Each structure stands twice: as C-alpha cells, then as structure tokens.
C-alpha cells in the first residue's frame, strides 16, 4: 500500500516536527538554520493501492492562495516549478517575513558557503549567487532572472512577472498562471529582449 498525498504531507510534517524537537532538546535550535524546499511541484496523480494487476490513483490538487492547483510534476508552468522555500533561524530570520526575491537552485552552493563561512574557488565561475540577504534582513538579492529546464530541450527564464521559453513564447504569469495564451511579439518587447539575453546567457537561443 502506498501513502496518498494527504498522508505524505502529514508524515512530512511529523518528521519536521521531530527534527525541530531534537534541535530544541540538544539546545542547538538557535545555532541551526532549517531550510525547506522542493525541486519540483506535486505529481498529477498519487498511487492509492494495488489491486490485482492494476494501480488505483487519485488526482492531486493543492490549495494556493485560495485557489485549487492540480499537481504538475515534470511540467514547466507553475504547477511543476513554483515550490515553497521556507527558512527558519530563531533570532536571525523575522517570523512571518516574506520576500519576492528570485531564487534559482544554482544559488544553494554560494548561499550555504556564505552561511558556513566557506571559501569558494576564485577561479571557478558560478552560475548562482547567495540569497542569504533575502532572509537576513539585508539588501535583497540582485538576481534578475531564474532558469529551469526539462527534457527535450524545454527551458525557460523568468523574472517575477514574465516567463520566456526557449521556443520564444512569452507569458504574463500572474495574469495567466496556466499559460493558456502567450503574449504577441509586440507586447512587453523590452522584457522579451532582456529575458532573451538571459536565455542566451544560460546557453539557449541564438
């Protein structure tokens, strides 16, 4: 028997609770940064059980800001790429604070290195940059775009509002979260040009 999605969330919540309780018991909580994030969105379906030669599934739907969002693991729209990033560090991170700074997964290495006071090789060009300032109350990140890719050469770069795919389609994500209609070529031309430059910077496009 497989756990369904709700059971997985409850199990994860229990495991995180045990971790925090252990840090409290060992008096390490104030000296420990706890990160929670994911590398992709939830699956479209969750296995319930196996009967005979068939699996039984249920659709996965989560709530986000009061609206239902179907799972979309493997997709490049928000269903598959918009994930939580939660940081907890008593006395350092203001509880309940929220930032709109962009974070790319390439940023993890420089972030952890900064927090651990580790030196990174000076002769190696890193794609990422530390986002520690985003949760420590200092001047926010200067990252201007985030990048993601999937199988088959599918990829995008995006800022807080617009998303440009490697095939040239541009979307206004807050206005069209399901990406049902891409913007015409003459719309948001300056944004398109800026994101196209970013796409080329990461090795796609011209």
Steps between C-alpha positions, in 0.01 A plus 500: 500500500624848412432812702267744328593865468332610823676226695834602350448860615408383851805272512729779383353737759565240770862450388569875495349524848733227626798679350413831667427328832841330488676830431314653796592208726867525406489880539613545141191673365634857509821390328330304223348626176213283376411517130194344341453492123432265210649438157168479318125526547272221615412204281182513294389169653577312820492120533236375741529122482571202278215266422559201278711624209394862522597803704233730633578873496352824626553842349717735704361850552650753739378838620704810427376844603143374510495329160531135407817409311531152343834324538739528209834337573715510187315799354674836460204718593432596863352157571843345465740781591336723761611344829531621860828624642478542877788604724491479879777637724392638839636845571625543143197460272195712580199265551235543232720710274458455124721599208434520127869451414573248227683183602654249262618154610850595388495745793518230767875444489602866543228549764610209718864595446434854622309382806770245581778752434651267244721629220400415145763460225587842362577359154161332454208696352181406683154538349345564840522775758427499872143581600583525872429873491141421399419348839748677729350845462781643291472653154324245283631281220611660174397195296305617194384164367454135598551205267347153472515224240346161435532217252496556128675837503213671678614790715403846622638809665274723706481804721230561763237561232598370157624163379676444169535149360781379274246480216443877526159495669459765769239486778370744760493247786291686765235578237515156337634244753391206282685654203208455265583791267847634430555871444527634143846592376429873532402475869750550783774539240761638742434213740521250216835643389640490855385142560626391159844629598473297820397193301809534284711547811400154627567338164165510320381708209727669247 
